[in-house]
Amino acid sequence: MLRSIKTVLLGGLVAFTMGSCWELEQEVLSGITQEELEANVTPELIEVLKQSAYGSLVRDGQGSFGAHGGYYSIIEVSSDQLAIPQKGADWEDGGVWLRTHRHTWISTDDPYNGAWQFAFSVVAECNLLLQQYPDLEDLASELRVLRALGYYWLIDAFGNVPIIRETDRGGSPAQSTRQEVFDFIESSILENVDNLTRENTRTNINYWSAHVLLAKLYMNAEVYTGTARWEDAERVLDVVINEGPYSLAPNFFANFAAANNNSPENIFTLPWDANNAPGFNIHQMTFHYSNQLTFQLQEQPWNGYAALEEFYNSFEDGDVRKASLREGQQFAADGVTPLVDDAFDGDPDGPNLIFTPQINQLAPNAFRQAGTRINKFEIPMGSAPNLNNDFPIFRYADVLLLKAEAAWRRGNNSVALQYVNLVRERANVPALTSISADVLLAERGRELFAEGHRRSDLIRFGRFNAAWWEKAASPATRNLFPIPENQLQANPSLTQNPGY
C-alpha cells in the first residue's frame, strides 16, 4: 500500500496557482481515505509526504528552480555576470532577455510570472500537507521551514506579497508589507528549527539548512526592512560553522559533479534526476550548438547564456574556479578534432568554434561563439537534455563568506580575512591582507557564480543599479521585480510595485 500511496502523492499533489482560485484542494488517494492514512502514519509515509512538497522545487518546466525561463533565469541574467546575447533571430525572444539584462523588464514579461508561480507553488504544496496532516509535528515543522524558503525567494524578488497559511481559504488575499513577510519567515524558522533533524540530509531541510536560511534573511534585513541585523546573522552562522557537520570539499568542482550527493560542503541541494526529476538543463542553456559533439549530447544545445568579459577578467591567475567558465577552441569528444561554427557569421576568430571572453554586442548581432560559457557543472558523456547533478541552494563556502561579510560589517576585519582566506586557499590563490566591500563582493562572485546568489548580493552591496556592459544605471525601484500582470488581473487585492 505504501508504494501505491507514494506514486499518487508524488504524481498527483498539484499546487494551487496564484490566480482566481485560492482554495487548497484535498487530494483523493487511489481509494484510500484520509482517515485510513491518518490511522497508518509511519516514518516511511511521512517521508513520502515530505517529498511531495519538495517536488515543487524540481518540477520540469518554466516553474522549476534550475530550468530556463523562470526564477533562476531572471536572477542570473539581471546580474553583472551573465547575459543572453541576441544572435540575429536567435534568442530575440521578444526582447525579454535584453530587457532583463538592461533592467528594463516589464510586468507582462512571462519569466517573472513563472518565477512568482514557482515560489508560490512551494507555499501551496506545504500548505496542502499542513492542512491534511496538522498533528504530525515533525512533518509540520519541516514544511513550515520549507514554506519559509519559498517566502525568502518571494520577499527577495517581489517584496510585498500575500502571506498564505494553511488555514486560509478562498478569496483574493491582500499583500503583506515586506516587514510582515520578513517577520513571518523569521518566526516560521525560529518556532520550528529545534524540531528539525540534525542529520546531514542534503535534499531535505534540516536544523543546519534552517539556520543558513535564517542567516541569509538577517544578512539582507537592511534591504528588506531598513534595519540591519549583522550581529544576528553572525550568531546564526556561528551555529553552522561551530556545530554543523560541514567542511570545504578539497576539490571545488566535486560540489557540482554528476554524483555530488556526498559532498561534505553541500548543505541543501535540489536532487535533479534526468528521468525522475528532469528540469536542470544548464548545459543546454549555455553551450554552442556544435558542443553537442564535445559531450556527445543526446540533443543540440541552445547557445544562450554567456559570461560577461569583466567577470571573466576578475579571476586571478591560478584560480581553479576560473574553470567555471569554458573558453578557447572547442573540440569533439576525442579532444583532438576542432569544432567549427557551421553557420559562420563573420566572427574575427574565424569559423573555428572558439569561445572568447569578449562579446561584441548584446544585440542584435552578437557573434554566435562570443562569450565564455557556464562550465561549473559536470556534463557526463552522452548526457540527456536534463542532468543528474544536485544543485546547491546552500553551500558551506557561502556560509564562510557570509561569516566574513558579517564580521567585516561589524568592524572585525581580522575575522573577515580569516574566513575569506579559507575559501581562497581552496581556490589556490594567495591569502588577502586587506578587505573591503569590493573585495568581498568580488570573492562571492567568483565562488558562487551561476548558483543564484549574485542579484541578491549586488543589491545588498548597493551595486545592482550601477552601469555595466550594455546596461545603463538603473533606478532603485528595479531592486524589486514587478508583480506579474497575470497575477494583478487574477487578484484585485494586489498592488503593483513602485516604478512599474
C-alpha positions in Angstrom: 0.0 0.0 0.0 2.9 2.4 0.8 4.2 2.1 -2.8 0.8 3.0 -4.1 0.5 6.0 -1.8 3.9 7.2 -2.9 3.1 7.0 -6.6 -0.1 9.0 -6.1 1.4 11.6 -3.8 4.4 12.3 -6.0 2.4 12.5 -9.2 -0.9 13.8 -8.0 -0.4 16.6 -5.5 -0.9 19.6 -7.6 -0.2 23.1 -6.2 -2.9 25.8 -6.5 -1.9 28.7 -8.7 -1.8 32.3 -7.7 -4.9 33.1 -9.7 -8.6 33.5 -9.2 -8.9 30.3 -7.2 -7.1 30.2 -3.8 -8.7 27.1 -2.3 -6.5 24.3 -1.3 -7.8 21.1 -2.9 -8.0 17.9 -0.9 -6.4 15.1 -2.9 -8.1 11.7 -3.2 -5.5 8.9 -2.9 -6.5 5.9 -5.0 -9.4 5.0 -2.9 -7.5 5.4 0.4 -9.5 7.6 2.7 -7.9 10.4 4.7 -8.9 8.5 7.9 -7.0 5.4 6.7 -3.9 7.4 6.0 -4.0 9.2 9.4 -4.5 5.8 11.2 -1.5 4.3 9.4 1.1 7.0 9.6 4.6 5.6 9.5 8.0 7.2 9.2 8.1 5.9 5.6 4.8 7.6 4.8 5.9 10.9 6.5 9.0 10.8 4.2 6.8 10.3 1.2 4.6 13.2 2.2 7.6 15.4 2.6 8.9 14.6 -0.9 5.6 15.6 -2.4 6.4 19.1 -1.1 10.0 19.1 -2.2 8.8 18.0 -5.6 7.6 21.6 -6.2 11.3 22.6 -6.3 12.2 20.3 -9.2 9.2 20.1 -11.4 10.2 20.1 -15.1 9.3 23.3 -16.9 9.4 27.0 -16.5 8.3 26.9 -12.9 11.2 24.9 -11.5 14.3 26.5 -10.0 17.1 25.5 -12.4 15.3 25.5 -15.7 15.4 28.2 -18.3 12.6 30.8 -18.3 11.7 31.3 -14.7 13.2 32.3 -11.3 16.8 31.2 -11.9 16.9 32.9 -15.3 15.7 36.3 -14.1 18.0 36.5 -11.1 21.1 35.4 -13.1 20.5 37.4 -16.3 19.8 40.6 -14.4 23.2 40.3 -12.7 26.6 41.6 -13.8 27.9 38.1 -14.6 25.7 36.6 -17.3 23.8 37.7 -20.4 21.8 36.0 -23.2 23.1 37.9 -26.3 20.7 38.1 -29.3 22.3 36.5 -32.3 20.0 37.7 -35.2 16.7 36.0 -34.8 18.2 33.5 -32.3 17.4 34.4 -28.7 15.4 37.5 -29.8 12.5 36.1 -27.7 10.5 39.3 -27.9 13.4 41.2 -26.2 12.7 39.7 -22.8 16.3 38.7 -22.1 17.7 42.0 -23.4 15.3 43.8 -21.1 16.3 41.6 -18.2 20.0 42.3 -18.7 19.3 46.1 -19.1 16.9 46.3 -16.1 14.1 47.5 -18.4 11.8 44.5 -17.9 8.0 45.0 -17.9 5.2 43.3 -15.9 4.0 41.3 -18.8 7.3 39.6 -19.4 6.5 35.9 -18.9 9.6 34.8 -16.9 8.5 37.0 -14.0 5.2 35.3 -13.8 7.0 31.9 -13.9 9.2 33.0 -11.0 6.1 34.1 -9.0 4.3 30.8 -9.7 7.4 28.7 -8.8 7.8 30.3 -5.4 4.1 30.2 -4.6 3.9 26.5 -5.7 6.3 25.7 -2.8 4.0 27.6 -0.5 1.0 25.8 -1.8 2.4 22.3 -1.6 3.4 22.9 2.0 0.0 24.4 2.9 -1.8 21.5 1.4 0.1 18.9 3.5 -0.2 21.1 6.6 -3.9 21.2 6.1 -4.1 17.5 5.6 -1.8 16.5 8.5 -1.9 19.2 11.1 -0.9 17.0 14.0 2.3 15.5 12.7 4.7 17.8 14.5 8.0 16.8 12.8 6.3 16.9 9.4 4.7 20.3 10.1 7.9 21.9 11.3 9.8 20.9 8.2 7.1 22.0 6.0 6.8 25.4 7.7 10.6 26.0 7.2 10.4 24.8 3.6 7.5 27.3 3.1 9.7 30.0 4.6 12.3 29.2 1.9 9.6 29.9 -0.7 8.8 33.2 1.0 12.5 34.0 1.2 12.6 33.9 -2.6 9.4 35.9 -2.8 10.5 38.7 -0.4 13.8 39.0 -2.2 12.3 39.2 -5.7 8.9 40.8 -5.3 8.9 42.5 -1.8 5.3 42.9 -0.7 3.5 39.6 -1.3 0.4 37.8 0.3 1.1 35.6 3.3 -0.9 32.5 2.8 -1.2 30.0 5.7 -2.7 26.5 5.6 -5.8 27.8 7.4 -6.6 30.4 4.8 -9.4 29.7 2.4 -10.6 31.3 -0.8 -10.8 35.0 -1.7 -8.2 37.4 -3.0 -5.6 37.7 -0.3 -4.0 41.1 0.1 -0.3 41.8 0.1 1.6 42.0 3.4 4.3 44.5 3.8 7.9 43.4 3.3 8.4 43.8 7.1 5.4 41.5 7.8 6.8 38.9 5.3 10.2 39.2 7.0 8.6 38.6 10.4 6.7 35.6 9.1 9.8 34.0 7.6 11.7 34.6 10.8 9.1 33.2 13.1 8.5 30.2 10.9 12.1 29.3 11.3 12.6 30.1 15.0 9.4 28.3 16.1 10.3 25.1 14.2 14.1 24.8 13.9 14.5 22.8 17.1 12.2 20.1 15.8 14.3 19.5 12.7 16.7 16.7 12.3 20.4 17.3 12.8 21.3 14.5 10.4 23.1 15.5 7.2 20.0 15.3 5.0 21.2 17.3 2.0 18.0 17.1 0.0 15.7 17.9 3.0 15.5 20.9 5.2 17.3 20.1 8.4 18.5 22.0 11.5 21.5 23.4 9.8 19.9 24.5 6.5 17.2 26.2 8.5 20.0 28.2 10.2 21.5 29.1 6.9 18.2 30.3 5.7 17.7 32.4 8.8 21.3 33.8 8.4 20.5 34.8 4.8 17.4 36.5 6.0 19.3 38.5 8.6 22.1 39.3 6.1 19.5 41.0 3.9 17.4 42.5 6.7 18.5 46.1 6.0 17.4 45.7 2.4 14.1 44.0 3.3 13.2 46.1 6.4 15.5 49.1 6.7 17.1 47.7 9.9 20.4 45.9 9.8 20.8 42.5 11.6 24.5 41.8 11.2 25.1 40.6 14.7 22.1 38.2 14.5 23.4 36.9 11.2 26.9 36.2 12.6 25.5 34.5 15.6 23.4 32.1 13.5 26.2 31.5 11.1 28.4 30.5 14.0 26.0 27.7 14.9 26.5 26.2 11.5 30.3 26.7 11.5 31.0 25.6 15.1 28.4 22.8 15.4 27.5 21.6 12.0 28.9 18.6 10.1 30.1 20.5 7.1 33.5 21.3 5.6 35.0 22.6 2.4 35.4 19.9 -0.2 39.1 19.6 -1.2 38.1 19.7 -4.8 36.0 22.7 -5.7 34.3 21.1 -8.6 33.3 18.0 -6.6 30.4 20.1 -5.4 29.0 20.2 -8.9 29.8 16.7 -10.1 27.2 14.5 -11.6 27.4 12.4 -8.5 27.8 15.1 -5.9 25.3 13.8 -3.3 28.1 13.0 -0.8 29.8 16.4 -0.9 30.8 17.5 2.6 30.1 21.1 1.6 26.6 21.0 0.1 24.1 21.8 2.8 20.8 21.8 1.0 20.5 20.7 -2.6 17.9 20.1 -5.3 18.1 16.5 -6.3 17.8 16.7 -10.0 17.4 13.4 -11.9 17.4 13.1 -15.7 14.5 10.6 -15.5 12.5 11.2 -12.3 13.1 14.9 -11.7 14.0 16.5 -15.0 14.5 20.2 -15.5 18.1 21.1 -14.8 19.5 21.8 -18.2 22.3 24.3 -17.7 24.4 22.6 -20.5 21.5 23.1 -23.0 21.1 26.7 -21.9 24.8 27.8 -22.3 26.7 25.7 -24.8 27.0 26.3 -28.6 25.1 24.0 -30.9 28.3 22.3 -32.0 29.2 21.4 -28.4 26.8 18.5 -28.8 29.8 16.7 -30.3 32.0 17.7 -27.3 29.9 15.8 -24.9 28.1 13.5 -27.3 24.8 15.0 -26.1 21.5 13.5 -27.0 20.2 16.8 -28.1 21.8 20.0 -29.5 22.4 22.8 -27.0 20.8 26.2 -27.4 23.8 28.6 -27.4 22.4 31.1 -25.0 23.9 32.1 -21.6 27.4 33.6 -21.7 29.6 35.3 -19.1 30.4 39.0 -19.2 34.0 39.8 -20.1 34.6 41.9 -16.9 33.6 39.0 -14.7 35.9 36.6 -16.7 38.7 39.1 -16.1 38.1 39.2 -12.3 39.8 35.9 -11.8 43.4 35.8 -10.7 46.0 33.7 -12.5 45.9 30.2 -11.0 42.4 30.5 -9.5 41.0 27.0 -10.0 37.5 28.5 -10.1 38.2 30.1 -13.4 37.5 26.8 -15.0 33.8 27.5 -14.1 34.0 29.4 -17.5 34.6 27.4 -20.7 36.9 29.3 -23.1 39.0 28.7 -26.1 38.9 26.3 -29.1 36.2 23.7 -28.7 36.8 20.1 -29.7 34.9 17.0 -30.4 34.7 14.2 -27.8 38.1 12.9 -28.8 39.7 16.1 -27.6 41.6 16.4 -30.9 39.1 17.3 -33.6 38.4 21.0 -33.6 34.8 22.1 -33.9 33.6 24.8 -36.3 30.6 27.1 -36.3 28.5 25.6 -39.1 26.8 29.0 -39.8 29.8 31.2 -39.6 28.7 34.8 -39.0 31.9 36.8 -39.5 33.5 36.4 -36.1 37.1 37.7 -36.3 38.3 34.4 -34.8 37.1 32.6 -38.0 34.8 29.7 -38.4 36.6 27.5 -35.8 34.5 27.4 -32.6 36.4 29.5 -30.2 34.8 30.9 -27.0 36.4 34.3 -26.3 35.7 36.5 -23.2 34.7 39.5 -25.3 31.1 39.6 -26.6 30.9 42.1 -29.5 27.4 43.3 -28.6 24.3 42.3 -26.7 22.0 42.7 -29.7 21.0 42.4 -32.4 24.0 40.6 -34.0 26.2 39.1 -31.2 28.6 36.6 -32.6 27.4 33.0 -32.1 30.7 31.9 -30.4 31.3 35.1 -28.4 31.5 34.8 -24.6 32.8 32.1 -22.2 30.2 29.6 -21.1 29.0 28.1 -17.8 31.3 25.2 -17.2 30.7 24.6 -13.5 28.6 21.5 -13.5 29.9 18.2 -14.8 28.4 17.0 -18.0 28.9 13.2 -18.5 29.4 12.0 -22.0 26.1 11.1 -23.7 24.0 13.3 -21.3 20.3 13.8 -21.9 18.8 17.2 -22.1 18.4 17.1 -18.3 21.3 16.5 -15.8 21.5 14.4 -12.6 23.7 16.9 -10.7 22.2 18.0 -7.4 22.0 21.8 -7.4 23.4 23.5 -4.3 21.0 26.0 -2.8 23.1 26.4 0.4 26.8 25.6 0.4 29.4 25.8 3.2 31.7 28.1 1.2 28.7 30.6 1.1 28.4 30.3 4.9 32.1 31.1 5.4 31.9 34.1 3.1 28.7 35.3 4.8 30.5 35.0 8.1 33.4 37.1 6.7 31.0 39.7 5.5 29.0 39.9 8.7 32.3 40.2 10.7 33.5 42.9 8.3 30.3 44.9 8.6 30.7 44.8 12.4 34.3 46.1 12.1 36.2 42.9 12.7 38.5 42.8 9.7 40.8 40.1 11.1 38.0 37.6 11.4 36.7 38.6 8.0 40.1 37.9 6.4 40.3 34.6 8.2 37.1 33.2 6.7 37.6 34.7 3.2 41.1 33.2 3.1 39.8 29.7 3.9 37.8 29.9 0.7 40.7 31.4 -1.3 43.1 28.7 -0.1 40.9 26.0 -1.6 40.8 28.1 -4.8 44.7 28.1 -4.9 45.0 31.9 -4.8 47.1 33.9 -2.3 45.7 35.0 1.1 44.4 38.5 1.3 45.9 41.0 3.7 43.2 43.7 3.4 39.5 43.6 2.9 36.7 45.9 1.6 33.3 45.8 0.1 34.7 45.4 -3.4 36.9 42.5 -2.3 34.0 40.7 -0.5 31.6 41.2 -3.4 34.2 40.0 -6.0 35.1 37.0 -3.9 31.5 36.0 -3.6 31.1 36.4 -7.3 34.0 34.1 -8.2 33.0 31.4 -5.7 29.2 31.4 -6.2 29.0 32.1 -9.9 25.8 30.7 -11.5 24.4 29.4 -8.2 21.6 32.0 -7.9 23.1 34.5 -5.4 24.6 37.3 -7.4 21.5 39.5 -7.8 20.8 39.5 -4.0 24.5 40.2 -3.3 24.6 43.1 -5.7 21.5 44.7 -4.0 22.9 44.2 -0.5 26.2 45.8 -1.5 24.4 48.7 -3.3 25.7 47.8 -6.8 22.7 46.4 -8.5 21.8 49.7 -10.1 25.2 50.5 -11.3 26.0 50.6 -15.0 27.9 47.7 -16.6 28.4 46.2 -20.1 25.4 47.1 -22.3 23.4 48.3 -19.3 22.9 51.9 -18.1 22.4 52.8 -14.5 19.0 51.7 -13.3 16.7 53.2 -10.8 16.4 51.8 -7.2 12.9 50.7 -8.0 14.4 47.9 -10.1 15.7 46.3 -6.9 12.2 44.6 -6.9 10.7 42.8 -9.9 7.2 43.8 -11.0 4.2 42.0 -9.7 3.4 40.0 -12.9 0.4 41.3 -14.9 -1.2 37.9 -14.8 -1.3 38.0 -11.0 -2.7 41.6 -10.9 -5.5 40.6 -13.2 -6.3 37.4 -11.2 -6.2 39.1 -7.8 -7.6 42.6 -7.5 -6.1 42.9 -4.0 -2.6 43.1 -5.4 -0.9 46.4 -5.9 2.0 46.9 -8.4 5.4 47.7 -7.0 6.6 51.3 -7.4 8.2 52.2 -10.7 6.1 50.0 -12.9 
